[in-house]
Amino acid sequence: MKQLSWTGIPAVLAIAVAVVATFANVFGNSWHYDDLHAITQNPHLQSLQDPLRLLLDPTQFSRDADKAMFRPLLLVSFALNFAWSGLETWSWHLVNLGLHLACTLVLWQILRDLGRPPAHALWGALLFALHPLATEPVNYISSRSESLAALFVLGAFCLHLRATEAGGRQDWRWRAGSVLAFALGVMTKSVAITTPALLLAFTGLRYGWRRALTPSTWWPYAAVAVAYLAIVGAHVTRAVASDAVRGPWEQLATQAKALPYYARLLAFPVGLNVHHQFFAGGAALVVALSVAAVISLLYVGLRRAPRDVTFGLLWVAMILSPTIVVPLHVLVNDHRLYLPMVGVVLALTSLTSMWGPRQRPWLGPVGLVLLGVLAVTSWQRNSIWQNEFTLWSDAAAKSPTPLVPVAYVHLGNYAKDAGHLAEAEGYFRHALSIDPDHVAARNNLGITLQGLGRWDEAVVLYQGIVTERPDLAEGWYNLGKAYQQSAQAHRIAGEEEAALAEEGRARASYRRAPLDGPHAHVILNNLGTTFENTGRLDSATIYYRLSLESQMTNADARRNLTRLLRNLPARASMWMEAGAFVELESLCAELIPAAERLGYKNPGPLFFLAVSRFSQGLYAESVAPNRQLVAQYPDFAEGYLQLGNVYETLGDPVLAADVYRQQLLRLPRGEHSAEAATRLKRLEARR
């Protein structure tokens, strides 16, 4: 019987079948974590009419401007995905799985180009494909940044290998493709900036450092790197120095501990967690031992191991090097090891290739068993990403003596969003038992208490938050909202005086909220409602308009302004009957620009502005809005009658007669036109 050759199409099919089978249970999994601000609640993804905006403006990356990142290709992939299927997660997971499969196939090609025997190359590619550390970039949709950047890094390496193998000719097509892949990589995620160092290390180890350091080979990569650093330099400076989340020594100590921790996860992927209980800094002895372990491993790799094993170790270290330099909020996570896994595969396949089946007859069966164990583990890990509850329940279960409250905050959010408020309260209070000062737990507990109708308790929580963090817009917003809900309860109970007092407290809270954040439009809209609820409709209109100007897609502000405009005729009739002409004038003066901003076509605001001024004896002041009225709404007959009346009152019958003639030419029939004809006949009779 002819033995199957694991090259070409059979190998590609084997990889594709294994990947699809292992990850077939991801398509129903939900959104998680950063997916909310970066995708589901990010309005910038919902249109492809201005693709340059997505490529050039880092603030388009998130709903929140303070989370801006220069990842334009990732953002474009999100926008295309949204255009394809909206927020149906199956298609987003399909793209993520396709990227993972593409990375696996490129890695397989690299292993073949490096001279690995076919079976070893296939085994190495499957080791990468089925490893549980690959589950996060497939399941966690925002983690597409990892697999997309990895694809470009692997592509740059594969094409560099082809260009270098071309010898002295330095085939320019392979080289140009490698440089392009590098450029696309840094436009996806900053980890790709390590690509030139990877290529340089590989070339030096395999072909010698004289050839590796040929300037003509590296200037295109250098040009791309310099251009990228010029774009993100200010952001990196803030992250490393001016606005660093931890100092340099604490960062060094933290990441010195992280490297052995990562090595353990790569070798034994047990205990994978969306939020590892890993802490900044550490005891000097622990840090010293960690550094010693890393140095020893690199020493053995550089001095004793085969060159491809050495390069594999360098690959891991180089890919992780940016996390050592740049302090990140998340200290360690699973998806950060996605691209470093390639280095492990390079090293292991180099070793296994040295051992033939006669020397190590057990190698094949053990390798197959290992792949089977990894595939089953990955399948099980996929199910944990089903929703926020399963994901964070897993995180909590892996922390029997929890030291961080994050898992319980997320469980509380899941329960709160599902309407299980009593259960949510329990989770948030559990989080606060771990860390009593945790702002998110306190804030979300307050929201839960509001939902339970316990506004007084919520107010106490929010007052504590804003006292400690007066710069936190969300704290002031939630405090104002709690006061407004309390006001509504007093109003239902017939306690109007208490309701007005609570509205005043709400207004004061909203006014303290900083308006430079992503929720400014919500704060402004709610500030408008405090004025509307207390009868100050002109001020309410101002804030609704400011809210709309802050975010033109703001449905609440649009709805509130539209309601005020539609209710204007009835309210104007009531106010004129009560003689409240000043209030009517003030409201109409604000509704006119609001209507323009909305694109709301209605003569009401201009007409009642003119009438209210006329009714106050401000005849001259009523001319301008009345002239604008007949110009914009030439079929609104009452506008002509009112303007003619103003001119008659001002003692100018000629202008009045001209206005009535315009009306009759435009609208020759109808009740109002009959009145215009009567007035015109009377004026002509006086001549």
PEDACOR-V624196 format. One line per field, one symbol per residue. phi: phi as a letter, one per 20 degrees, with the letter a starting at -180 (. if undefined). burial: + if it has 16 or more other ideal C-beta (glycine too) atoms within 10 Angstrom, else -. A space follows every 10 residues. Layout:
phi->???
burial->???
This chain:
phi->.fffeecmgg ffffffffff ffdfeefefe fblfgffecf deffeebdfc ffffeddfff fbfeffdgbe cfffffffff ffffcmdffg ffffffffff ffgffffgff fffenfggff ffffffgffd fgfefffeee fffggfffff gfffffffff ffffffmffl gfffffffff ffffffedaf gfffggffff fffffedoff ffefgffdff ffffffffff fdgffffffe cfcffbffff ffffffffff ffgfffecfd nfbfbfeccf mqfgffffff ffffffffff ffddegfffg ffffggfffe gfffeefdfe fcbfffeffg gffffgffff fffedffffc feffgfffff ffffffffgf fgffegbfff fefffffecg dfdceggfff fffffffene ffffgfffff fffecfefff fffffgffff fendffffgf fffffffecf eeffffffff ffffffffff fffnefffff ffffffffff feffdddfdg ffffffffff fffdnefffg fgffffffff bfefffffff ffffffefgf ffgffffeme fffffffffe ffffffffme eafggfffff fffffeneff fefgffffff fecfeeffff ffffffffff ncffffffff fgffffcfco gfffffffff fffffff
burial->-----+---- ++-++--++- -++-++--++ +++-+-+++- -+-++----- --++---+-+ +++-----++ +++++++++- ++------+- -++-+++-++ ++++++++++ ++-+-+++++ ++++++++++ ++++++++++ ++++++++++ ++++++++++ ++++------ ---++-++++ ++++++++++ ++++++++++ ++++++---- -+----++-+ +--++--+-- -+--+---+- -----+---- ++++++++++ -++-++--+- -+++++++-- ++----+--+ +--+--+--- +---+--+++ ++++++++++ -++--+++-- ++++++++++ ++++++++++ -++------- --+---+--- +--++-+++- ++-++-++-- ++++++-++- -+-+++++++ ++++++---- +-++++++-+ ++-++--+++ ++++++++++ ---++-+++- ++--++---- -+++++++++ +++++++--+ +-------+- -++-+++-++ -++---++++ ++++++++++ ++++-+++++ ++++++++-+ +--+-+++-+ +--++--+-- ++--+----+ +-++++++++ ++-++-++-+ -+++++++++ +++++---+- -++-++++++ --+--+++++ ++++++++-- --+--++-++ -+++--+--- -++-++--++ --+----
